[in-house]
């Protein structure tokens, strides 16, 4: 099937969809046309029930350089225009964070500003040894966007998030791992194999249960223990009704590996 998008690529194999930001000549900067395509691409992925895990990455040597600074220089957007321009990205982020399948950031290089925050929006992040991260907004007099002020404090704590955002300093892959920004750091030439191997492992698992876990975990830091326990109970009840649960029990009884279908 021909690619439907000008600034994105979607590749699907073995239950895994790779969503690739495809503006390598400008380090996959988030132009307005690219932002407009993101919700459409995500809707396509969501509609394909064969896709059980999504990997987000960038083409070429960068993950995503964040906002398109060149366009900002040329057009000098007003405050109102900047606010409106973020709406497409917000629409994507809300749908992406709440996607009923695991998401993995494959950070292959430069992840700056909104690009770093796209990685944080994923459930899991793997980074190349060549990757680096920066909340560079302050260096041009802006504030973090793309959910950064939500995701970063939850990942590394409020004080550390403030330090990175106030300073705009660059964090290399090793420090990103130590801070908790990423789950794994691997050699650049192994990043794709390791990330896709993990994605395929998840895709063969009980992804319906993972979806239920994700829905509860995404709310866990904003609710009381009492409310969380109630959500857990509802999720467990829903899990007991799935085909995957029945397959898991059958496989356990028959002493074989389960063949989960994500249903």
C-alpha positions as CSV (number, residue, x, y, z in Angstrom):
1,X,0.0,0.0,0.0
2,X,1.3,3.5,-0.9
3,X,2.1,5.8,1.9
4,X,-0.7,8.2,2.6
5,X,1.3,10.8,4.3
6,X,3.8,13.4,3.3
7,X,5.7,13.7,6.6
8,X,5.1,10.4,8.2
9,X,5.7,6.7,7.5
10,X,3.8,3.7,8.9
11,X,5.4,0.3,8.7
12,X,3.6,-2.8,10.1
13,X,4.9,-6.2,10.7
14,X,4.3,-9.0,13.3
15,X,1.7,-7.1,15.3
16,X,4.0,-4.0,15.6
17,X,3.4,-0.6,13.8
18,X,6.3,1.8,13.5
19,X,5.2,5.4,13.3
20,X,8.1,7.3,11.8
21,X,8.5,11.1,11.8
22,X,9.8,11.6,8.3
23,X,11.5,15.0,7.8
24,X,15.1,13.9,8.2
25,X,16.5,17.0,6.4
26,X,15.3,19.1,9.4
27,X,15.8,16.5,12.1
28,X,12.1,15.7,12.0
29,X,11.0,19.1,13.3
30,X,7.3,19.3,14.0
31,X,6.0,21.5,11.1
32,X,2.3,22.3,11.0
33,X,1.6,19.9,8.1
34,X,3.4,17.1,10.1
35,X,1.3,17.9,13.2
36,X,-1.9,17.7,11.1
37,X,-0.9,14.2,9.9
38,X,-0.2,12.8,13.3
39,X,-3.9,12.3,14.5
40,X,-4.8,10.8,11.1
41,X,-2.0,8.3,11.2
42,X,-2.8,7.4,14.8
43,X,-6.5,6.8,13.8
44,X,-5.3,4.5,11.1
45,X,-3.2,2.5,13.5
46,X,-5.9,2.4,16.1
47,X,-8.4,1.0,13.6
48,X,-6.1,-1.9,12.7
49,X,-6.7,-4.6,15.3
50,X,-3.8,-6.5,14.0
51,X,-1.5,-3.8,15.4
52,X,-0.9,-4.6,19.1
53,X,2.2,-2.4,19.8
54,X,3.2,1.0,18.4
55,X,6.9,2.1,18.1
56,X,7.4,5.9,17.6
57,X,10.7,7.0,16.0
58,X,12.3,9.4,13.6
59,X,13.9,9.0,10.2
60,X,17.6,9.6,9.8
61,X,19.9,10.7,12.6
62,X,17.3,12.4,14.8
63,X,14.2,11.4,16.8
64,X,12.6,14.8,16.7
65,X,14.1,18.3,17.0
66,X,10.9,19.7,18.4
67,X,9.1,22.7,17.0
68,X,10.1,24.0,13.5
69,X,12.2,27.0,14.5
70,X,12.9,27.9,10.9
71,X,9.2,28.4,10.4
72,X,8.9,30.5,13.5
73,X,11.7,32.7,12.3
74,X,10.1,33.2,8.9
75,X,6.5,33.7,10.2
76,X,6.9,35.1,13.7
77,X,3.6,33.7,15.0
78,X,1.5,35.7,17.4
79,X,0.6,34.3,20.8
80,X,-2.9,33.4,19.5
81,X,-1.4,31.6,16.4
82,X,1.1,29.7,18.6
83,X,-1.8,28.6,20.9
84,X,-3.9,27.5,17.9
85,X,-0.9,25.8,16.4
86,X,-0.5,23.5,19.4
87,X,-4.1,22.2,19.1
88,X,-3.3,19.5,16.5
89,X,-0.4,18.2,18.6
90,X,-2.6,18.2,21.7
91,X,-5.2,16.2,19.9
92,X,-2.6,13.6,18.9
93,X,-1.0,13.5,22.4
94,X,-4.3,12.9,24.2
95,X,-5.2,10.1,21.8
96,X,-1.7,8.7,21.9
97,X,-1.3,8.6,25.6
98,X,-4.7,6.9,25.9
99,X,-4.2,4.4,23.1
100,X,-5.3,1.0,24.1
101,X,-2.0,-0.6,23.2
102,X,1.6,-0.3,24.5
103,X,3.7,2.4,22.9
104,X,7.5,2.5,22.7
105,X,9.8,5.4,21.9
106,X,12.8,4.4,19.8
107,X,15.0,7.4,20.4
108,X,17.7,7.2,17.7
109,X,19.3,10.6,18.2
110,X,18.4,14.2,18.8
111,X,15.3,14.6,21.0
112,X,14.7,18.3,21.8
113,X,11.8,20.3,23.1
114,X,8.5,18.9,22.0
115,X,10.5,16.0,20.5
116,X,11.8,15.0,23.9
117,X,8.2,15.3,25.2
118,X,6.9,13.0,22.5
119,X,9.3,10.4,23.8
120,X,8.1,10.9,27.3
121,X,4.5,10.4,26.1
122,X,5.3,6.8,25.3
123,X,4.8,4.0,27.8
124,X,8.4,2.8,27.4
125,X,11.5,4.5,25.9
126,X,14.6,2.9,24.5
127,X,17.5,5.1,23.4
128,X,20.6,4.9,21.3
129,X,23.9,5.7,23.0
130,X,24.0,8.6,20.5
131,X,20.7,10.0,21.7
132,X,20.4,13.2,23.8
133,X,17.6,15.1,25.3
134,X,17.0,18.8,26.0
135,X,14.1,20.9,27.2
136,X,15.5,23.8,25.1
137,X,12.4,26.0,25.2
138,X,13.9,28.5,27.6
139,X,16.8,29.2,25.3
140,X,14.4,31.0,22.9
141,X,12.2,32.5,25.6
142,X,9.4,29.9,25.5
143,X,7.9,27.5,28.0
144,X,7.8,23.7,27.6
145,X,4.8,22.4,25.6
146,X,3.7,19.0,24.1
147,X,2.9,17.9,27.7
148,X,6.4,18.3,29.0
149,X,5.3,20.0,32.2
150,X,3.1,17.0,32.8
151,X,5.3,14.1,31.7
152,X,8.7,15.2,32.9
153,X,7.9,15.7,36.7
154,X,6.2,12.4,36.7
155,X,9.2,10.7,35.2
156,X,12.0,12.2,37.2
157,X,10.4,14.3,40.0
158,X,9.5,18.0,40.3
159,X,12.9,19.4,41.4
160,X,14.8,17.6,38.6
161,X,12.2,18.6,36.0
162,X,12.5,22.2,37.1
163,X,16.3,22.1,36.8
164,X,16.2,20.7,33.3
165,X,13.5,23.1,32.1
166,X,15.0,26.2,33.7
167,X,18.5,25.5,32.4
168,X,17.6,24.0,29.1
169,X,20.8,21.9,29.4
170,X,21.5,18.8,27.3
171,X,21.2,15.3,28.8
172,X,23.1,12.5,27.1
173,X,21.7,8.9,26.9
174,X,23.5,7.6,29.9
175,X,22.3,10.4,32.2
176,X,18.8,10.1,30.7
177,X,18.8,6.4,31.8
178,X,20.1,7.4,35.3
179,X,17.4,10.0,35.7
180,X,14.6,7.7,34.5
181,X,13.9,9.4,31.2
182,X,14.5,6.1,29.3
183,X,14.2,2.4,30.2
184,X,17.2,1.2,28.2
185,X,20.3,2.5,26.4
186,X,21.8,0.4,23.7
187,X,24.5,0.8,21.0
188,X,23.2,2.7,18.0
189,X,23.6,-0.2,15.7
190,X,21.5,-2.4,17.9
191,X,18.7,0.0,18.8
192,X,16.2,-1.1,16.1
193,X,16.8,-4.8,16.7
194,X,16.5,-4.5,20.5
195,X,13.5,-2.2,20.4
196,X,11.6,-4.2,17.8
197,X,12.5,-7.4,19.6
198,X,10.9,-6.1,22.8
199,X,7.9,-4.8,20.8
200,X,7.3,-8.2,19.2
201,X,7.6,-9.8,22.6
202,X,4.8,-7.6,23.9
203,X,2.8,-8.1,20.8
204,X,2.7,-11.8,21.4
205,X,1.6,-11.3,25.0
206,X,-1.7,-10.5,26.7
207,X,-2.1,-7.1,25.2
208,X,-5.7,-6.7,26.3
209,X,-4.4,-7.0,29.9
210,X,-1.7,-4.5,29.1
211,X,-4.4,-2.1,27.9
212,X,-6.3,-2.5,31.1
213,X,-3.1,-2.0,33.1
214,X,-2.2,1.1,31.1
215,X,-5.6,2.7,31.7
216,X,-5.3,2.3,35.5
217,X,-1.6,3.3,35.6
218,X,-2.2,6.4,33.6
219,X,-4.6,7.6,36.4
220,X,-2.7,6.2,39.4
221,X,-0.7,9.3,40.3
222,X,-3.8,11.6,40.4
223,X,-6.2,9.5,42.5
224,X,-6.4,8.2,46.0
225,X,-5.5,4.6,47.0
226,X,-9.1,3.9,47.6
227,X,-10.1,5.0,44.1
228,X,-7.1,3.1,42.6
229,X,-8.2,-0.1,44.3
230,X,-11.6,0.3,42.8
231,X,-10.2,0.8,39.3
232,X,-8.0,-2.3,39.8
233,X,-11.0,-4.3,40.7
234,X,-12.9,-3.2,37.7
235,X,-9.9,-3.9,35.4
236,X,-9.5,-7.3,36.9
237,X,-13.1,-8.1,36.4
238,X,-12.8,-7.0,32.7
239,X,-9.6,-9.1,32.3
240,X,-11.5,-12.2,33.5
241,X,-13.9,-11.8,30.6
242,X,-11.2,-11.8,27.9
243,X,-10.3,-14.6,25.6
244,X,-6.7,-14.1,26.6
245,X,-7.5,-14.9,30.2
246,X,-9.2,-18.1,29.2
247,X,-6.3,-19.0,26.9
248,X,-3.8,-18.2,29.7
249,X,-5.6,-20.6,32.1
250,X,-5.9,-23.3,29.4
251,X,-2.2,-23.0,28.6
252,X,-1.2,-23.2,32.3
253,X,-3.4,-26.3,32.8
254,X,-2.0,-27.9,29.6
255,X,1.6,-27.0,30.4
256,X,2.2,-25.1,27.1
257,X,2.9,-21.6,26.0
258,X,-0.2,-19.5,25.6
259,X,-1.2,-18.1,22.2
260,X,-2.7,-14.8,23.1
261,X,-4.7,-12.8,20.6
262,X,-5.1,-9.5,22.4
263,X,-8.8,-10.0,22.8
